[in-house]
Amino acid sequence: MDITRHNAGPRMSQIVEHGDLIYLAGQVGRGPDMTSQTKDMLASVDRLLASVGSSKSRVLSAQVWVADMALFGEMNAVWDAWIDPKNPPARACVEAKLATPDFLVEVMVTAAKG
């Protein structure tokens, strides 16, 4: 099977396609708080999936990292409004120190084509 890399840079690709699977690089959002960062982050996921013919209803799994579990509820409120309730993915969420203190949340998604 071929591997197709999209938006490849010297360190990573934003999207990798292999067979019927789509792998997204970790996505972060911009904004002053967890709600705005989560909305922006998930909008990036939507854009990237759409660019390769997929959507949030095809997400198989998601790994979510939050900088502070005290903000877990705020992230989940946005997540729950975003996710396709008929097709929820497998998901893990952990607290982690992210790349910069400005980032409050990051997600990495695997999805099916289609």
C-alpha positions as a printed Julia matrix, in Angstrom:
114×3 Matrix{Float64}:
   0.0    0.0    0.0
   1.13   3.48  -0.78
   1.77   6.1    1.86
   0.8    9.68   0.99
   2.08  12.57   3.09
   0.39  15.98   2.99
   1.83  19.3    4.15
   5.14  17.59   4.84
   7.89  19.59   6.48
  11.35  18.72   7.71
   9.99  17.38  11.02
   6.53  16.0   10.29
   3.55  15.77   7.98
   0.19  17.27   8.92
  -1.62  14.31   7.33
  -0.47  10.81   6.44
  -2.69   8.47   4.43
  -2.07   4.73   4.39
  -4.63   2.38   2.94
  -8.03   3.46   4.21
  -6.61   5.29   7.22
  -5.85   8.96   7.82
  -3.46  10.05  10.55
  -3.37  13.68  11.63
  -0.46  15.31  13.39
  -1.22  16.8   16.78
  -3.45  19.86  16.43
  -3.55  22.78  18.84
  -5.76  25.84  18.89
  -5.28  29.53  19.41
  -7.1   31.7   21.9
  -6.98  32.94  25.47
  -8.85  30.07  27.12
  -9.67  26.36  26.89
 -12.99  26.91  25.14
 -11.59  29.02  22.31
  -8.51  26.82  21.91
 -10.62  23.66  21.74
 -12.97  25.18  19.16
 -10.03  26.34  17.03
  -8.26  22.98  17.37
 -11.34  21.02  16.29
 -11.9   23.4   13.36
  -8.37  22.49  12.22
  -9.26  18.8   12.49
 -12.38  19.43  10.39
 -10.37  21.29   7.71
  -7.64  18.66   7.53
 -10.07  15.75   7.34
 -12.14  17.5    4.67
  -9.0   18.12   2.61
  -8.57  14.34   2.22
 -12.25  13.48   1.83
 -13.13  12.52   5.39
 -15.01  14.04   8.32
 -15.47  13.88  12.08
 -18.06  11.11  11.63
 -15.18   8.93  10.36
 -12.86   9.54  13.33
 -11.78   6.2   14.78
  -9.68   7.36  17.7
  -8.47  10.52  19.37
  -5.75  11.18  21.91
  -6.3   14.41  23.81
  -3.74  16.14  26.01
  -4.78  18.94  28.35
  -2.34  21.16  30.23
  -4.49  21.2   33.37
  -7.2   18.67  34.25
  -9.06  21.46  36.03
  -9.99  22.54  32.47
 -11.18  19.06  31.44
 -14.86  20.01  31.7
 -14.44  23.06  29.48
 -12.69  20.97  26.81
 -15.36  18.25  27.05
 -18.19  20.78  26.62
 -16.73  21.85  23.27
 -15.83  18.26  22.3
 -19.35  17.01  23.07
 -20.9   19.75  20.92
 -18.48  18.95  18.06
 -18.38  15.17  17.87
 -20.9   13.21  15.81
 -22.97  11.58  18.59
 -23.88   8.67  16.31
 -20.2    7.91  15.65
 -18.13   8.65  18.77
 -14.49   7.59  18.48
 -12.36   5.73  20.96
 -10.66   8.43  23.04
  -8.06   8.91  25.71
  -7.4   12.16  27.57
  -4.45  12.85  29.84
  -2.85  15.82  31.53
   0.49  16.76  29.99
   2.92  19.61  29.68
   2.45  20.85  26.11
   4.98  22.44  23.73
   4.49  25.95  25.14
   2.63  27.26  28.2
   0.25  29.05  25.82
  -1.19  25.73  24.61
  -3.95  24.33  26.81
  -5.06  21.39  24.65
  -3.81  19.2   21.8
  -5.44  16.36  19.9
  -4.16  13.67  17.55
  -6.74  11.9   15.38
  -6.92   8.73  13.32
  -9.82   8.51  10.88
 -11.13   6.34   8.09
 -11.33   7.58   4.53
 -14.69   8.21   3.01
